[in-house]
């Protein structure tokens, strides 16, 4: 962050339990309270109800949002609906990596209009299916509660298209990772440069690179 010029970052742990991810994010955010903004990682399952853990993180520990990854838990309604509903109740956004599952994401957005949903990677990581990305842009056009994250987006013209169609205030920059290849610094810089080179107005660029998420999180 220091080398690349990132002032603040939303952070969360993955590939672990919700309890462990909260512990890790708390340690990181307490070490750098002015730089790191913690999200709680929701990993609901049949054997453990995580709603109480999520609620404590959001109401008592200073967490600002929820992260959900369809690669590690199902986003079928019988498990994920209570998490999305809780986010709406507490007024925090959900960053969801839906792995391109437009139908599931659309269902959640429509069923819980009070919950702000950030679609990771504009739908799918490293996606080269322009028609799929178009579906998520159209969803964000139709639903006020849907925002688009541009990390890992390789069809960069779609970022410009999204800004034009839904407004820069609903498009959010992210680095993903931090990936070690080629290095964590080079990876973050590449994601920044990708957006900085786009034909966006200065005020649009400012919004995408921080203004939109700052407004969403109330910081």
PyMOL commands that set and color helices and strands:
alter all, ss='L'
color gray80, all
select helices_A, chain A and resi 18-31+51-60+77-90+102-111+120-123+130-142+157-166+168-170+184-196+202-217
alter helices_A, ss='H'
color red, helices_A
select strands_A, chain A and resi 9-11+36-41+65-69+93-97+117-119+146-149+171-172
alter strands_A, ss='S'
color yellow, strands_A
deselect
rebuild
show_as cartoon
